[in-house]
Amino acid sequence: MERKWLTVWIILLFVTIYITPTTAQDGVTLSQRSSKGNWLYVGGNGPGNYSKIQDAIDNASEGDTVFVYSGLYHESIVINKSIVVSGEDRNTTYIVGDDTHTILNQSAVVAITDATVEFKGFSIQKTSYYTSGIGITNCSRSLIQQNYVSMFEHGIEVGISDSITVLNNTIQNCTFGIRLSMVKNIRIEGNVILGNKMGYGIEIFTSIRNTILRNTMTNNLYGCILYFSGFSIIKENNFMGNTEQQALFSNSFFSLWYRNYWDQPRWFPNVIFGRVGGYFLGVPYINIDWLPAQEPYNIPG
């Protein structure tokens, strides 16, 4: 049984290494393209401004910027072209999912797919239909930053993507905070993930070469979980008040845990417990943070 699980893990990890989203565009960054593009405006009082975010996205071209003024937008959106979508202020610019299901089988209020996208400055709130706040699939070199997401099953979910940065967001009162699945080279940095009392702060599943840096995971059921993943860096994070366990892993190897804060000052190395093999018959295994931090990091989110 244990050999079977190890074989499955190696196969899945091998497949993940070779994930290459179809949107990859080597040598040209999103910021370079957007600096040459047009600006489209949503809300506000300007002549010709759109009233819906999706209408502006549909009429944008590659490299354009969609700027959304403060307000309440009852819609769900799909971003499937390489553009910037920016809210005026995440504290006053709300996207609330539309339960009329006008977009078939969309499970995220904000669905980002098959593109290189910068999405920032929004508060994403749930209505009854949607399971994720922000869902990212088959993307590369995208930036998700300075958003507030609350009351979803998954706050931010990233799947089958490469080189995504999730930066300075706050995810609160979801079932699960941030989930990575079948991805590589993802950077999760500067986020505050709290109050997900039925699940985890961050989960990494069947993924490789990801970095979890300077995040706060507090008052969740679990802080951080790794499944069937390898070569992760978990560095300088705050793990505080997670009720079941601060961090754990299963069938995950070659990860570096370094200078994290583990709920209190620790003068000795901190042990992270995990298992290798089957869920019930697995062999106990440990990772060690040899130099835990003595005080929490200041991470505003």
C-alpha positions in Angstrom: 0.0 0.0 0.0 2.8 2.4 0.9 4.6 1.7 -2.3 1.4 2.3 -4.3 1.0 5.8 -2.7 4.6 6.7 -3.3 4.4 5.6 -6.9 1.2 7.7 -7.4 3.0 10.7 -5.8 6.0 10.4 -8.1 3.8 10.1 -11.2 1.7 13.1 -10.3 4.7 15.2 -9.4 6.3 14.3 -12.7 3.2 15.4 -14.6 3.1 18.7 -12.7 6.7 19.5 -13.6 5.7 19.6 -17.2 2.6 21.7 -16.9 2.9 24.6 -19.4 -0.2 26.7 -19.8 -1.1 27.5 -23.3 -1.1 31.3 -22.5 2.7 31.5 -22.0 4.2 34.4 -23.9 7.9 34.5 -23.3 9.8 37.7 -23.1 6.8 40.1 -22.8 5.4 41.1 -19.4 1.9 42.2 -18.6 3.1 45.6 -17.4 4.9 46.2 -20.7 1.8 45.3 -22.7 -0.6 47.3 -20.5 1.6 50.4 -20.6 0.9 50.6 -24.3 -2.8 49.8 -24.1 -6.0 51.8 -23.7 -7.9 52.4 -20.5 -11.6 51.5 -20.1 -13.6 52.8 -17.2 -16.5 51.3 -15.2 -18.7 53.3 -12.9 -18.1 56.9 -12.0 -19.5 59.8 -14.0 -17.3 59.9 -17.0 -18.8 60.0 -20.5 -18.8 56.6 -22.1 -18.1 54.7 -18.9 -19.4 51.2 -18.7 -21.9 50.2 -16.0 -20.8 46.5 -15.9 -17.2 45.2 -15.4 -17.8 42.3 -17.8 -18.9 44.6 -20.6 -15.6 46.5 -20.3 -13.6 43.3 -20.2 -15.4 42.0 -23.3 -14.5 45.2 -25.2 -10.9 45.4 -24.0 -8.0 44.3 -26.1 -4.8 42.5 -25.0 -2.7 44.9 -22.9 -5.6 47.2 -22.0 -6.5 48.3 -18.4 -10.1 48.1 -17.0 -10.4 50.6 -14.2 -13.4 50.2 -11.9 -14.6 53.1 -9.7 -15.8 52.5 -6.2 -19.3 50.9 -6.0 -21.3 47.7 -5.7 -21.3 45.5 -8.8 -23.8 42.6 -8.8 -22.1 40.4 -11.3 -19.7 37.5 -11.8 -16.9 38.1 -14.3 -14.6 36.1 -16.6 -11.2 37.4 -17.6 -9.8 35.4 -20.5 -7.4 37.9 -22.1 -4.2 39.5 -20.9 -5.3 42.7 -19.3 -5.2 44.6 -16.0 -8.4 44.8 -14.0 -8.1 47.3 -11.2 -10.5 48.5 -8.5 -10.3 52.0 -7.2 -10.1 50.9 -3.6 -10.6 47.4 -2.2 -12.5 48.8 0.8 -15.1 50.5 -1.4 -15.1 48.5 -4.7 -17.3 45.4 -4.3 -18.0 42.5 -6.6 -20.9 40.5 -5.4 -21.7 37.3 -7.4 -24.9 37.3 -9.6 -27.0 34.3 -8.8 -28.8 34.4 -12.2 -26.2 32.0 -13.5 -25.7 33.8 -16.7 -22.3 32.2 -17.1 -22.7 28.4 -17.3 -20.9 26.3 -14.8 -18.8 29.2 -13.4 -18.0 28.4 -9.7 -16.0 31.5 -9.0 -17.2 35.1 -8.8 -14.0 36.1 -10.5 -12.9 33.5 -13.0 -9.4 34.1 -14.6 -8.5 31.7 -17.4 -6.1 31.2 -20.3 -4.3 34.5 -19.9 -1.7 36.7 -18.2 -3.8 39.0 -15.9 -3.3 41.5 -13.1 -6.3 41.7 -10.9 -6.3 44.0 -7.9 -8.1 46.3 -5.5 -11.5 44.6 -5.0 -13.6 43.2 -2.2 -15.2 39.9 -3.4 -18.3 38.8 -1.5 -20.4 35.7 -1.8 -23.9 35.0 -2.8 -25.4 31.5 -2.6 -24.2 30.0 -5.9 -20.5 30.5 -6.0 -17.9 28.2 -4.2 -14.8 30.4 -4.9 -14.0 34.1 -4.7 -11.2 34.1 -7.2 -10.5 31.1 -9.4 -7.4 31.0 -11.7 -7.0 28.2 -14.3 -4.4 27.7 -17.0 -2.7 31.0 -16.5 0.9 32.1 -16.4 2.8 35.2 -14.9 -0.4 36.7 -13.4 -0.6 38.9 -10.4 -3.5 38.8 -7.9 -3.0 41.5 -5.3 -4.6 43.8 -2.7 -8.0 42.1 -2.7 -10.3 41.2 0.2 -12.2 37.9 -0.1 -14.7 36.5 2.4 -17.4 33.9 3.0 -16.5 31.3 0.3 -15.7 27.7 0.3 -12.3 28.6 -1.3 -11.1 32.2 -1.1 -8.5 32.0 -3.9 -8.1 28.8 -5.9 -5.2 28.3 -8.4 -5.1 25.3 -10.7 -3.0 24.1 -13.6 -1.0 27.3 -13.8 2.6 28.5 -13.7 4.3 31.6 -12.1 1.3 33.2 -10.4 1.9 35.7 -7.6 -0.8 36.1 -4.9 0.3 39.2 -3.0 -1.1 41.2 -0.1 -4.6 39.9 -0.1 -6.9 39.3 3.0 -8.9 36.1 3.0 -11.3 35.8 5.9 -14.1 33.5 7.1 -14.0 31.1 4.2 -13.9 27.3 4.6 -10.5 27.2 3.0 -8.2 30.2 2.3 -5.8 29.6 -0.6 -5.6 26.4 -2.5 -3.0 25.4 -5.1 -3.6 22.4 -7.3 -1.4 21.0 -10.1 0.7 24.2 -10.3 4.4 25.2 -10.2 6.4 28.3 -9.4 3.5 30.0 -7.4 4.5 32.7 -5.0 2.1 33.3 -2.0 3.4 36.4 -0.2 2.1 39.0 2.3 -1.4 37.6 2.6 -3.5 37.5 5.8 -5.6 34.4 6.0 -7.8 34.2 9.1 -11.0 32.8 10.5 -11.3 29.8 8.2 -12.3 27.7 11.2 -13.6 24.7 9.2 -10.5 24.2 7.1 -7.0 25.4 6.3 -5.2 28.7 5.6 -3.1 27.5 2.6 -3.2 24.1 0.9 -0.6 22.9 -1.7 -1.8 19.8 -3.6 0.2 17.9 -6.2 2.4 20.9 -7.0 6.1 21.8 -7.1 8.5 24.6 -6.6 6.2 27.0 -4.7 7.0 29.7 -2.2 5.0 30.6 0.8 6.6 33.8 2.2 5.6 36.3 4.9 1.9 35.4 5.3 -0.1 35.3 8.4 -2.3 32.2 9.0 -4.3 32.7 12.1 -7.5 31.3 13.7 -7.9 28.6 11.0 -8.5 24.9 11.7 -5.1 24.2 10.1 -2.5 26.8 9.1 -0.7 25.2 6.1 -1.1 21.7 4.5 1.0 20.1 1.8 -0.2 17.0 0.0 1.8 15.2 -2.7 4.0 18.2 -3.3 7.7 18.9 -3.4 10.4 21.5 -3.3 8.3 24.1 -1.4 9.8 27.0 0.5 7.8 28.0 3.6 9.6 31.0 5.0 9.0 33.8 7.5 5.3 33.2 8.0 3.2 33.7 11.1 1.4 30.6 12.3 -0.9 31.7 15.2 -3.9 30.3 16.9 -4.7 27.7 14.4 -6.9 25.4 16.5 -6.1 21.9 15.2 -2.5 22.1 13.9 -0.2 24.9 12.7 1.1 23.0 9.8 1.3 19.4 8.5 2.2 17.5 5.3 1.5 14.1 3.6 3.7 12.5 0.9 5.6 15.8 0.4 9.3 16.0 0.2 12.3 18.3 -0.2 10.5 21.3 1.4 12.3 24.0 3.4 10.7 25.5 6.5 12.7 28.5 7.7 12.3 31.2 10.3 8.6 30.9 10.7 6.8 32.2 13.8 5.1 29.3 15.6 2.5 30.8 17.8 5.0 31.8 20.5 8.7 32.5 20.8 10.7 29.3 20.4 14.3 28.9 21.3 14.6 25.4 19.9 13.9 24.0 16.4 10.2 23.5 15.6 9.0 20.1 14.4 6.4 19.8 11.6 4.7 16.5 11.6 3.6 14.5 8.5 3.2 11.1 7.0 4.5 9.1 4.1 2.4 6.4 2.5 -1.3 5.8 2.8 -3.6 8.0 4.9 -4.2 5.4 7.6 -1.2 3.1 7.2 1.4 5.8 6.5 4.7 6.1 8.3 5.2 9.2 10.5 7.7 11.6 9.1 9.0 15.1 10.2 10.3 18.3 8.8 12.1 20.8 11.0 12.2 24.6 11.1 15.7 24.9 12.6 15.6 28.7 13.2 12.1 29.7 14.2 11.3 33.4 14.6 11.1 34.8 18.1 8.3 37.3 17.4 5.6 37.6 14.7 6.2 39.5 11.5 4.3 42.6 10.7 2.2 41.6 7.7 -0.7 44.0 7.0 -2.3 42.0 4.2 
